[in-house]
C-alpha cells in the first residue's frame, strides 16, 4: 500500500465552557464533530506533531569592552603606575569600575585577569583611572577613583 502525500483531514480541538482547550481532544477528521464546542486549527499547524518545522537562531559572540591595567602596586601609589596591559572589563553599572566587576585577559570573558589581590591602576571604558584591588579571579574587591 502506498503513502498519500496529501493531507485530506482537518484538525479540530474541543473547548470547555471557560474557553480552554480540552487536553487530548485533538482529532483529525474530514468534517467538524457535531457534539461539543469544536474549532478547526489552521492548516499550517494542524500537522505540526507529525511534520515538525525546524528553526535556527544565531547568537552574537559575547565581547567585553577593552580597558588598560598597570602592574601591581600598593594602595597609596597605584594611580601613579603606568598602564601597560590590555584587559577586558565586565562592568555591572556603566563605565565606572565598582566592587564586583571582573577583568579578563580575553574579550570573550573566558580567561580571568590574575590581580593577585594587589592594587592596580585600571582605566575604564570612559577613560577614567581607578585604583582597584583585584583578586586572583579578576574580581574587583576595593576601588577608588584616581585624582
DSSP file (Angstrom, degrees, kcal/mol; ACC not computed):
  #  RESIDUE AA STRUCTURE BP1 BP2  ACC     N-H-->O    O-->H-N    N-H-->O    O-->H-N    TCO  KAPPA ALPHA  PHI   PSI    X-CA   Y-CA   Z-CA
    1    1 A X              0   0    0      0, 0.0     2,-0.1     0, 0.0     0, 0.0   0.000 360.0 360.0 360.0 130.9    0.0    0.0    0.0
    2    2 A X        -     0   0    0      1,-0.1     2,-0.3     0, 0.0     0, 0.0  -0.386 360.0-110.3 -84.6 161.5    1.5    3.4   -1.0
    3    3 A X        -     0   0    0     -2,-0.1     2,-0.6     2,-0.0    -1,-0.1  -0.646  22.5-133.3 -91.3 151.2    1.6    6.5    1.1
    4    4 A X        -     0   0    0     -2,-0.3    -1,-0.0     1,-0.1     0, 0.0  -0.911   9.7-164.0-105.8 123.1   -0.5    9.6    0.3
    5    5 A X        +     0   0    0     -2,-0.6    -1,-0.1     2,-0.1     2,-0.1   0.749  67.4  88.1 -77.1 -23.7    1.3   12.9    0.4
    6    6 A X  S    S-     0   0    0      1,-0.1     2,-0.6     2,-0.0    -2,-0.1  -0.446  70.2-145.2 -74.6 149.7   -2.0   14.9    0.5
    7    7 A X        +     0   0    0      1,-0.1    -1,-0.1    -2,-0.1    -2,-0.1  -0.807  24.2 170.9-114.6  87.5   -3.5   15.6    3.9
    8    8 A X        +     0   0    0     -2,-0.6     2,-0.3     2,-0.0    -1,-0.1   0.576  51.7  89.0 -76.9  -7.1   -7.2   15.4    3.3
    9    9 A X        -     0   0    0     -3,-0.1     2,-0.3    19,-0.0    21,-0.2  -0.647  65.7-143.9 -94.7 148.3   -8.1   15.6    7.1
   10   10 A X  E     -A   29   0A   0     19,-3.6    19,-2.6    -2,-0.3     2,-0.4  -0.765  17.5-123.0-104.0 154.4   -8.6   18.7    9.1
   11   11 A X  E     -A   28   0A   0     30,-0.4    30,-2.7    -2,-0.3     2,-0.3  -0.838  29.7-178.0-100.6 134.3   -7.5   19.2   12.8
   12   12 A X  E     -AB  27  40A   0     15,-2.5    15,-2.5    -2,-0.4     2,-0.3  -0.973   9.0-165.4-130.6 144.4  -10.1   20.1   15.4
   13   13 A X  E     - B   0  39A   0     26,-2.3    26,-2.3    -2,-0.3     2,-0.4  -0.946  19.2-127.3-126.0 152.6   -9.8   20.8   19.1
   14   14 A X  E     - B   0  38A   0      8,-0.4     8,-3.3    -2,-0.3     2,-0.4  -0.804  17.5-152.3-101.6 139.4  -12.6   20.9   21.7
   15   15 A X  E     -CB  21  37A   0     22,-3.0    22,-0.5    -2,-0.4     6,-0.2  -0.865   9.7-137.2-109.0 142.9  -13.0   23.9   24.1
   16   16 A X    >   -     0   0    0      4,-2.7     3,-1.7    -2,-0.4    -1,-0.0  -0.236  41.6 -84.6 -86.4-176.1  -14.6   23.7   27.5
   17   17 A X  T 3  S+     0   0    0      1,-0.3    -1,-0.1     2,-0.1    -2,-0.0   0.712 128.0  55.5 -63.8 -22.4  -17.1   26.3   29.0
   18   18 A X  T 3  S-     0   0    0      2,-0.1    -1,-0.3     3,-0.0     3,-0.1   0.444 119.7-105.9 -89.7  -0.9  -14.2   28.6   30.1
   19   19 A X  S <  S+     0   0    0     -3,-1.7     2,-0.3     1,-0.3    -2,-0.1   0.631  76.9 133.0  86.5  14.3  -12.7   28.8   26.6
   20   20 A X        -     0   0    0      1,-0.0    -4,-2.7     3,-0.0    -1,-0.3  -0.730  63.8-104.2 -97.9 148.8   -9.7   26.5   27.4
   21   21 A X  B     -C   15   0A   0     -2,-0.3     2,-0.5    -6,-0.2    -6,-0.3  -0.516  34.6-121.7 -69.3 133.5   -8.7   23.7   25.1
   22   22 A X    >   -     0   0    0     -8,-3.3     3,-1.7    -2,-0.2    -8,-0.4  -0.670  34.0-112.7 -77.4 122.4   -9.7   20.3   26.5
   23   23 A X  T 3  S+     0   0    0     -2,-0.5    -1,-0.1     1,-0.3    -3,-0.0  -0.278  97.4  13.0 -58.4 135.6   -6.5   18.2   26.9
   24   24 A X  T 3  S+     0   0    0      1,-0.1    -1,-0.3    -3,-0.0    -2,-0.0   0.608  91.3 118.3  77.0  12.8   -6.3   15.3   24.5
   25   25 A X    <   +     0   0    0     -3,-1.7     2,-0.2   -11,-0.2    -2,-0.1   0.461  31.6 124.8 -93.5   0.6   -9.2   16.5   22.3
   26   26 A X        +     0   0    0     -4,-0.1     2,-0.4   -13,-0.1   -13,-0.2  -0.414  35.9 176.2 -62.9 125.7   -7.2   16.9   19.1
   27   27 A X  E     -A   12   0A   0    -15,-2.5   -15,-2.5    -2,-0.2     2,-0.6  -0.977  26.3-143.3-131.1 147.5   -8.9   14.9   16.3
   28   28 A X  E     +A   11   0A   0     -2,-0.4     2,-0.3   -17,-0.2   -17,-0.2  -0.953  41.7 142.1-109.9 116.8   -8.2   14.6   12.6
   29   29 A X  E     -A   10   0A   0    -19,-2.6   -19,-3.6    -2,-0.6     3,-0.1  -0.939  59.0-119.9-148.0 164.7  -11.3   14.4   10.5
   30   30 A X  S    S+     0   0    0     -2,-0.3     2,-0.3   -21,-0.2    -1,-0.1   0.880 100.5  29.6 -73.8 -39.7  -12.8   15.5    7.3
   31   31 A X  S    S-     0   0    0    -21,-0.1    -1,-0.1    -3,-0.1     2,-0.1  -0.879  94.0 -95.6-124.4 154.2  -15.7   17.3    9.0
   32   32 A X        -     0   0    0     -2,-0.3    -2,-0.0     1,-0.1     8,-0.0  -0.402  47.7-103.9 -65.8 137.1  -16.1   19.1   12.4
   33   33 A X        -     0   0    0      1,-0.1     5,-0.2    -2,-0.1    -1,-0.1  -0.291  24.5-141.6 -58.7 149.5  -17.6   16.9   15.1
   34   34 A X  S    S+     0   0    0     -3,-0.1     2,-0.5     1,-0.1    -1,-0.1   0.817  78.9  67.5 -86.8 -33.3  -21.2   17.8   15.8
   35   35 A X  S    S+     0   0    0      2,-0.1     2,-0.1     0, 0.0    -1,-0.1  -0.803  95.8  13.3 -97.3 125.2  -21.3   17.4   19.7
   36   36 A X  S    S-     0   0    0     -2,-0.5     2,-1.0     2,-0.1   -20,-0.1  -0.333  98.8 -58.3 106.0 172.4  -19.3   20.0   21.7
   37   37 A X  E     +B   15   0A   0    -22,-0.5   -22,-3.0    -2,-0.1     2,-0.3  -0.787  66.2 171.8 -94.3  94.6  -17.6   23.3   21.1
   38   38 A X  E     -B   14   0A   0     -2,-1.0     2,-0.4   -24,-0.2   -24,-0.2  -0.798  15.4-170.6-108.7 145.5  -15.0   22.4   18.4
   39   39 A X  E     -B   13   0A   0    -26,-2.3   -26,-2.3    -2,-0.3     2,-0.3  -0.991  24.2-120.0-133.9 144.9  -12.8   24.7   16.4
   40   40 A X  E     -B   12   0A   0     -2,-0.4   -28,-0.3   -28,-0.2     2,-0.2  -0.648  24.9-131.5 -84.1 136.9  -10.6   24.0   13.4
   41   41 A X        -     0   0    0    -30,-2.7   -30,-0.4    -2,-0.3     5,-0.1  -0.559  35.4 -91.8 -80.5 150.6   -6.9   24.5   13.7
   42   42 A X    >>  -     0   0    0     -2,-0.2     3,-1.4     1,-0.1     4,-1.2  -0.334  34.9-119.7 -59.9 146.1   -5.1   26.4   11.0
   43   43 A X  H 3> S+     0   0    0      1,-0.3     4,-0.6     2,-0.2     3,-0.1   0.812 108.7  62.7 -60.1 -32.8   -3.7   24.1    8.3
   44   44 A X  H 34 S+     0   0    0      1,-0.2    -1,-0.3     2,-0.1    -2,-0.0   0.713 115.6  29.9 -71.4 -18.7   -0.1   25.2    8.8
   45   45 A X  H X4 S+     0   0    0     -3,-1.4     3,-1.4     2,-0.1     4,-0.3   0.473  95.6  90.3-113.3  -4.3   -0.1   23.9   12.4
   46   46 A X  H 3< S+     0   0    0     -4,-1.2     3,-0.3     1,-0.3    -2,-0.1   0.865  98.0  33.9 -60.9 -37.4   -2.5   21.1   12.1
   47   47 A X  T >X S+     0   0    0     -4,-0.6     4,-2.4     1,-0.2     3,-0.7   0.085  81.5 117.0-106.7  22.6    0.2   18.5   11.2
   48   48 A X  T <4 S+     0   0    0     -3,-1.4    -1,-0.2     1,-0.2    -2,-0.1   0.844  72.8  57.2 -58.6 -35.2    2.9   20.0   13.4
   49   49 A X  T 34 S+     0   0    0     -3,-0.3     3,-0.3    -4,-0.3    -1,-0.2   0.853 115.4  35.1 -65.2 -33.6    3.1   16.9   15.5
   50   50 A X  T <4 S+     0   0    0     -3,-0.7     2,-0.3     1,-0.2    -2,-0.2   0.766 129.7  29.6 -94.3 -28.1    3.8   14.7   12.6
   51   51 A X  S  < S-     0   0    0     -4,-2.4    -1,-0.2     2,-0.0    -2,-0.1  -0.666  82.4-162.3-133.0  75.7    6.0   17.0   10.4
   52   52 A X        -     0   0    0     -3,-0.3     2,-0.3    -2,-0.3    -3,-0.1  -0.231  11.7-132.5 -64.9 148.2    7.8   19.3   12.8
   53   53 A X        -     0   0    0     -5,-0.1     2,-0.4     2,-0.0    -1,-0.1  -0.696  16.3-140.7 -94.2 153.0    9.3   22.5   11.5
   54   54 A X        -     0   0    0     -2,-0.3     2,-0.4     2,-0.0     0, 0.0  -0.913  15.3-171.5-115.4 143.2   12.9   23.5   12.4
   55   55 A X        -     0   0    0     -2,-0.4     2,-0.4     2,-0.0    -2,-0.0  -0.949   8.2-151.8-127.7 151.5   14.1   26.9   13.2
   56   56 A X        -     0   0    0     -2,-0.4     2,-0.4     2,-0.0    -2,-0.0  -0.964   8.2-167.6-124.8 143.7   17.6   28.1   13.7
   57   57 A X        -     0   0    0     -2,-0.4     2,-0.4     2,-0.0    -2,-0.0  -0.944   7.4-151.4-126.4 149.9   18.8   31.0   15.7
   58   58 A X        -     0   0    0     -2,-0.4     2,-0.4     0, 0.0    -2,-0.0  -0.953   7.2-157.3-119.7 142.4   22.2   32.7   15.9
   59   59 A X        -     0   0    0     -2,-0.4     2,-0.2     3,-0.0     3,-0.1  -0.940  21.7-117.5-118.6 141.5   23.6   34.4   18.9
   60   60 A X        -     0   0    0     -2,-0.4     2,-0.1     1,-0.1     3,-0.0  -0.496  38.2-103.2 -73.8 143.5   26.3   37.1   18.8
   61   61 A X        -     0   0    0     -2,-0.2     2,-0.2     1,-0.1    -1,-0.1  -0.440  39.0-109.1 -67.0 138.7   29.5   36.2   20.5
   62   62 A X        +     0   0    0     -2,-0.1     2,-0.4    46,-0.1    -1,-0.1  -0.497  42.4 178.2 -69.6 133.4   29.9   37.8   23.9
   63   63 A X        -     0   0    0     -2,-0.2     2,-0.2    45,-0.1    45,-0.2  -0.961  16.0-150.8-143.8 122.8   32.5   40.5   23.8
   64   64 A X        -     0   0    0     43,-2.8    26,-0.1    -2,-0.4    45,-0.1  -0.613  30.9-101.1 -90.4 151.4   33.5   42.8   26.7
   65   65 A X  E     -D   89   0B   0     24,-0.7    24,-2.9    -2,-0.2     2,-0.2  -0.348  40.0-112.5 -70.6 152.7   34.9   46.3   26.2
   66   66 A X  E     +D   88   0B   0     22,-0.2     2,-0.2    59,-0.1    22,-0.2  -0.527  39.9 161.1 -87.8 151.9   38.6   46.9   26.5
   67   67 A X  E     -D   87   0B   0     20,-2.8    20,-2.1    -2,-0.2     2,-0.3  -0.825  32.6-107.3-147.9-173.3   40.5   48.9   29.1
   68   68 A X  E     -DE  86 123B   0     55,-1.0    55,-2.9    -2,-0.2     2,-0.3  -0.920  24.3-170.0-125.7 152.0   44.0   49.1   30.5
   69   69 A X  E     -DE  85 122B   0     16,-2.3    16,-1.9    -2,-0.3    15,-1.8  -0.984  12.5-138.5-139.4 150.6   45.6   47.9   33.7
   70   70 A X  E     -D   83   0B   0     51,-1.9    13,-0.2    -2,-0.3     3,-0.1  -0.415  35.3 -84.6 -97.0 176.3   49.0   48.6   35.3
   71   71 A X        -     0   0    0     11,-0.6    50,-0.5     1,-0.2    -1,-0.2  -0.207  66.1 -71.9 -68.4 173.6   51.4   46.2   37.1
   72   72 A X        +     0   0    0     48,-0.1     2,-0.2     1,-0.0    48,-0.2  -0.387  63.0 150.2 -73.8 147.5   50.7   45.6   40.8
   73   73 A X  B     -F  119   0B   0     46,-2.5    46,-1.4    -3,-0.1     2,-0.2  -0.753  44.1 -78.9-149.4-162.8   51.4   48.2   43.4
   74   74 A X    >>  -     0   0    0     -2,-0.2     4,-1.1    44,-0.1     3,-0.6  -0.660  44.6-100.1-108.1 172.1   50.1   49.2   46.8
   75   75 A X  T 34 S+     0   0    0      1,-0.2     4,-0.3    -2,-0.2     3,-0.1   0.802 117.2  54.8 -59.9 -32.3   47.0   51.3   47.6
   76   76 A X  T 34 S+     0   0    0      1,-0.2    -1,-0.2     2,-0.1     3,-0.1   0.833 121.2  22.9 -75.1 -33.1   48.9   54.5   48.1
   77   77 A X  T X4 S+     0   0    0     -3,-0.6     3,-1.2     1,-0.1     4,-0.4   0.294  84.6 106.5-120.9  12.8   50.7   54.7   44.7
   78   78 A X  G >< S+     0   0    0     -4,-1.1     3,-1.2     1,-0.3    43,-0.2   0.844  77.8  60.2 -62.2 -33.1   48.7   52.5   42.3
   79   79 A X  G 3  S+     0   0    0     -4,-0.3    -1,-0.3     1,-0.3    -2,-0.1   0.729 101.0  55.6 -67.7 -20.5   47.3   55.6   40.5
   80   80 A X  G <  S+     0   0    0     -3,-1.2    -1,-0.3     2,-0.1    -2,-0.2   0.539  86.2 106.0 -88.0  -7.3   50.9   56.7   39.6
   81   81 A X  S <  S-     0   0    0     -3,-1.2     2,-0.4    -4,-0.4   -11,-0.1  -0.332  77.7-104.9 -74.1 156.4   51.7   53.4   37.9
   82   82 A X        -     0   0    0      1,-0.0   -11,-0.6    -2,-0.0     2,-0.5  -0.645  25.4-124.6 -84.6 132.4   51.9   53.1   34.1
   83   83 A X  E     +D   70   0B   0     -2,-0.4   -13,-0.3   -13,-0.2     3,-0.1  -0.658  48.9 149.6 -73.6 121.2   49.0   51.4   32.2
   84   84 A X  E     +     0   0B   0    -15,-1.8     2,-0.4    -2,-0.5   -14,-0.2   0.442  43.9  65.1-136.7  -2.3   50.7   48.7   30.2
   85   85 A X  E     -D   69   0B   0    -16,-1.9   -16,-2.3   -14,-0.0     2,-0.4  -0.988  67.8-132.5-132.5 133.5   48.3   45.7   29.7
   86   86 A X  E     +D   68   0B   0     -2,-0.4     2,-0.3   -18,-0.2   -18,-0.2  -0.680  32.1 173.4 -81.3 132.7   45.0   45.5   27.8
   87   87 A X  E     -D   67   0B   0    -20,-2.1   -20,-2.8    -2,-0.4     2,-0.4  -0.860  29.0-123.4-130.6 167.8   42.2   43.9   29.7
   88   88 A X  E     -DG  66 104B   0     16,-2.6    16,-2.5    -2,-0.3     2,-0.5  -0.964  26.6-139.8-119.4 132.9   38.5   43.4   29.1
   89   89 A X  E     -DG  65 103B   0    -24,-2.9     2,-0.9    -2,-0.4   -24,-0.7  -0.792  15.3-164.5-106.4 125.3   36.0   44.7   31.6
   90   90 A X  E     - G   0 102B   0     12,-3.1    12,-1.9    -2,-0.5     2,-0.4  -0.864  28.1-172.6-100.7  96.2   32.8   43.1   32.8
   91   91 A X        -     0   0    0     -2,-0.9     3,-0.3    10,-0.2     6,-0.1  -0.770  23.1-159.2-100.3 134.0   31.2   46.1   34.3
   92   92 A X  S    S+     0   0    0     -2,-0.4     2,-0.4     1,-0.2    -1,-0.1   0.877  83.0  23.2 -76.9 -38.7   28.0   45.9   36.4
   93   93 A X  S >  S-     0   0    0      3,-0.4     3,-0.7     1,-0.2    -1,-0.2  -0.793 113.0 -61.3-138.7  95.7   26.9   49.5   36.1
   94   94 A X  T 3  S-     0   0    0     -2,-0.4    -1,-0.2    -3,-0.3    31,-0.1  -0.188  91.7 -38.5  70.2-160.4   28.0   51.8   33.3
   95   95 A X  T 3  S+     0   0    0     29,-0.1    31,-0.5    -3,-0.1    30,-0.4   0.481 105.1 102.7 -84.3  -1.3   31.6   52.8   32.6
   96   96 A X  S <  S-     0   0    0     -3,-0.7     2,-0.4    28,-0.1    -3,-0.4  -0.539  73.9-120.3 -84.8 148.7   32.7   53.1   36.2
   97   97 A X        +     0   0    0     -2,-0.2     2,-0.3    25,-0.1    -2,-0.1  -0.733  42.0 172.7 -84.3 131.6   34.8   50.4   38.0
   98   98 A X    >   -     0   0    0     -2,-0.4     3,-2.1    44,-0.0    42,-0.3  -0.916  41.7 -78.5-137.7 162.0   33.0   49.1   41.0
   99   99 A X  T 3  S+     0   0    0     -2,-0.3    42,-0.2     1,-0.3     3,-0.1  -0.408 118.5  30.6 -60.0 131.9   33.3   46.3   43.6
  100  100 A X  T 3  S+     0   0    0     40,-2.6    -1,-0.3     1,-0.4    41,-0.1   0.146  87.3 126.8 100.8 -17.5   32.3   43.0   42.0
  101  101 A X    <   -     0   0    0     -3,-2.1    39,-2.9    39,-0.1    -1,-0.4  -0.293  50.2-140.7 -65.2 160.5   33.3   44.0   38.4
  102  102 A X  E     -GH  90 139B   0    -12,-1.9   -12,-3.1    37,-0.2     2,-0.4  -0.972   7.7-149.5-131.9 143.6   35.6   41.5   36.7
  103  103 A X  E     -G   89   0B   0     35,-2.4    10,-2.4    -2,-0.4     2,-0.3  -0.876  16.0-169.3-110.1 141.9   38.6   41.8   34.4
  104  104 A X  E     -GI  88 112B   0    -16,-2.5   -16,-2.6    -2,-0.4     8,-0.3  -0.904  30.0-137.9-128.9 156.7   39.6   39.3   31.8
  105  105 A X  S    S+     0   0    0      6,-3.6     2,-0.3    -2,-0.3     7,-0.1   0.622  93.1  47.5 -83.0 -15.8   42.6   38.7   29.5
  106  106 A X  S >  S-     0   0    0      5,-0.5     3,-1.3   -18,-0.1     5,-0.2  -0.925  82.4-123.9-129.1 152.6   40.3   38.0   26.5
  107  107 A X  T 3  S+     0   0    0     -2,-0.3   -43,-2.8     1,-0.3    -1,-0.1   0.745 108.5  61.7 -66.2 -24.8   37.2   39.8   25.1
  108  108 A X  T 3  S-     0   0    0    -45,-0.2    -1,-0.3     1,-0.0   -46,-0.1   0.641 107.1-124.1 -78.1 -14.1   35.1   36.6   25.4
  109  109 A X  S <  S+     0   0    0     -3,-1.3     3,-0.1     2,-0.1    -2,-0.1   0.822  76.5 118.2  77.8  31.5   35.5   36.6   29.2
  110  110 A X        +     0   0    0      1,-0.2     2,-0.5     2,-0.0    -3,-0.1   0.603  66.5  54.6-102.8 -14.3   36.9   33.1   29.5
  111  111 A X  S    S-     0   0    0     -5,-0.2    -6,-3.6     0, 0.0    -5,-0.5  -0.867  79.6-146.0-125.0  96.2   40.3   33.9   30.9
  112  112 A X  B     -I  104   0B   0     -2,-0.5     2,-0.4    -8,-0.3    -8,-0.3  -0.269  20.6-113.8 -63.8 145.2   40.2   36.0   34.2
  113  113 A X        -     0   0    0    -10,-2.4     2,-0.9    24,-0.2   -10,-0.2  -0.643  25.7-132.7 -76.2 131.3   42.9   38.5   34.8
  114  114 A X        +     0   0    0     -2,-0.4    22,-0.2    23,-0.2    23,-0.1  -0.770  30.6 171.6 -91.4 102.7   45.0   37.5   37.9
  115  115 A X    >   -     0   0    0     20,-2.2     3,-2.1    -2,-0.9    19,-0.3   0.505  36.2-138.2 -88.2  -5.2   45.4   40.6   40.1
  116  116 A X  T 3   -     0   0    0      1,-0.3    19,-0.2    19,-0.2    20,-0.1   0.700  58.3 -71.6  57.9  23.4   47.0   38.6   42.9
  117  117 A X  T 3  S+     0   0    0     17,-1.8    -1,-0.3     1,-0.2    18,-0.2   0.610 105.6 121.8  72.7  10.4   44.9   40.5   45.5
  118  118 A X  E <   - J   0 134B   0     -3,-2.1    16,-2.4    16,-0.6     2,-0.3  -0.474  67.9 -92.9-103.5 174.3   47.0   43.6   44.9
  119  119 A X  E     +FJ  73 133B   0    -46,-1.4   -46,-2.5    14,-0.2     2,-0.3  -0.660  42.4 176.8 -90.1 142.5   46.2   47.2   43.8
  120  120 A X  E     - J   0 132B   0     12,-2.5    12,-2.8    -2,-0.3     2,-0.6  -0.966  35.0-114.4-139.1 152.4   46.4   48.2   40.2
  121  121 A X  E     - J   0 131B   0    -50,-0.5   -51,-1.9    -2,-0.3     2,-0.5  -0.821  39.1-168.3 -85.0 126.9   45.6   51.3   38.2
  122  122 A X  E     -EJ  69 130B   0      8,-3.0     8,-2.7    -2,-0.6     2,-0.5  -0.976  14.5-150.2-124.2 127.5   42.7   50.5   35.9
  123  123 A X  E     -EJ  68 129B   0    -55,-2.9   -55,-1.0    -2,-0.5     6,-0.2  -0.853  20.4-148.7 -95.0 126.5   41.5   52.6   33.0
  124  124 A X    >   -     0   0    0      4,-2.8     3,-1.6    -2,-0.5   -28,-0.1  -0.217  32.4 -91.8 -86.2 179.8   37.8   52.2   32.4
  125  125 A X  T 3  S+     0   0    0    -30,-0.4   -29,-0.1     1,-0.3   -59,-0.1   0.688 125.2  54.5 -68.4 -19.1   35.9   52.5   29.1
  126  126 A X  T 3  S-     0   0    0    -31,-0.5    -1,-0.3     2,-0.1     3,-0.1   0.365 120.4-105.2 -95.9   5.6   35.2   56.2   29.6
  127  127 A X  S <  S+     0   0    0     -3,-1.6     2,-0.2     1,-0.3    -2,-0.1   0.376  76.1 135.3  90.5  -4.0   39.0   57.0   30.1
  128  128 A X        -     0   0    0    -33,-0.1    -4,-2.8    -5,-0.1     2,-0.4  -0.512  49.7-132.2 -77.5 147.9   38.8   57.5   33.9
  129  129 A X  E     -J  123   0B   0     -6,-0.2    17,-2.5    17,-0.2     2,-0.3  -0.828  21.9-167.9-103.8 140.8   41.5   55.8   36.0
  130  130 A X  E     -JK 122 145B   0     -8,-2.7    -8,-3.0    -2,-0.4     2,-0.8  -0.944  24.6-134.6-128.5 146.0   40.8   53.8   39.1
  131  131 A X  E     +JK 121 144B   0     13,-3.5    13,-1.6    -2,-0.3     2,-0.4  -0.893  43.7 175.1 -96.2 105.6   42.8   52.5   42.0
  132  132 A X  E     -JK 120 143B   0    -12,-2.8   -12,-2.5    -2,-0.8     2,-0.5  -0.936  33.9-141.5-125.6 136.4   41.4   48.9   42.2
  133  133 A X  E     -JK 119 142B   0      9,-2.8     8,-2.9    -2,-0.4     9,-1.0  -0.837  27.5-167.7 -90.0 126.8   42.3   45.9   44.3
  134  134 A X  E     -JK 118 140B   0    -16,-2.4   -17,-1.8    -2,-0.5   -16,-0.6  -0.965   7.6-145.9-124.0 127.8   41.9   42.8   42.1
  135  135 A X    >   -     0   0    0      4,-2.5   -20,-2.2    -2,-0.4     3,-1.8  -0.147  39.6 -87.7 -83.3-176.3   41.9   39.2   43.3
  136  136 A X  T 3  S+     0   0    0      1,-0.3    -1,-0.1   -22,-0.2    -2,-0.0   0.686 127.2  55.7 -68.7 -17.5   43.2   36.1   41.5
  137  137 A X  T 3  S-     0   0    0      2,-0.1    -1,-0.3   -23,-0.1   -24,-0.2   0.308 120.2-107.3 -94.5   8.2   39.9   35.6   39.7
  138  138 A X  S <  S+     0   0    0     -3,-1.8   -35,-2.4     1,-0.3     2,-0.4   0.582  72.6 143.3  81.2   9.4   40.0   39.1   38.3
  139  139 A X  B     -H  102   0B   0    -37,-0.2    -4,-2.5   -26,-0.1     2,-0.5  -0.696  53.4-123.5 -90.2 134.3   37.2   40.4   40.6
  140  140 A X  E     +K  134   0B   0    -39,-2.9   -40,-2.6    -2,-0.4    -6,-0.2  -0.632  32.4 172.7 -75.8 123.0   37.5   44.0   41.9
  141  141 A X  E     +     0   0B   0     -8,-2.9     2,-0.3    -2,-0.5    -1,-0.2   0.602  68.1  13.9-108.5 -16.8   37.4   43.8   45.7
  142  142 A X  E     +K  133   0B   0     -9,-1.0    -9,-2.8   -44,-0.1    -1,-0.4  -0.970  69.2 179.5-154.6 147.9   38.1   47.5   46.6
  143  143 A X  E     +K  132   0B   0     -2,-0.3     2,-0.3   -11,-0.2   -11,-0.2  -0.993  11.4 174.8-156.6 144.3   38.1   50.6   44.4
  144  144 A X  E     -K  131   0B   0    -13,-1.6   -13,-3.5    -2,-0.3     2,-0.3  -0.985  37.8-107.6-145.2 147.0   38.7   54.4   44.4
  145  145 A X  E     -K  130   0B   0     -2,-0.3   -15,-0.2   -15,-0.2     2,-0.1  -0.578  37.5-121.0 -74.3 133.1   38.8   57.0   41.7
  146  146 A X              0   0    0    -17,-2.5   -17,-0.2    -2,-0.3    -1,-0.1  -0.482 360.0 360.0 -73.3 145.7   42.3   58.3   40.9
  147  147 A X              0   0    0     -2,-0.1    -1,-0.1   -17,-0.0   -17,-0.1   0.499 360.0 360.0 -70.6 360.0   42.8   62.0   41.4
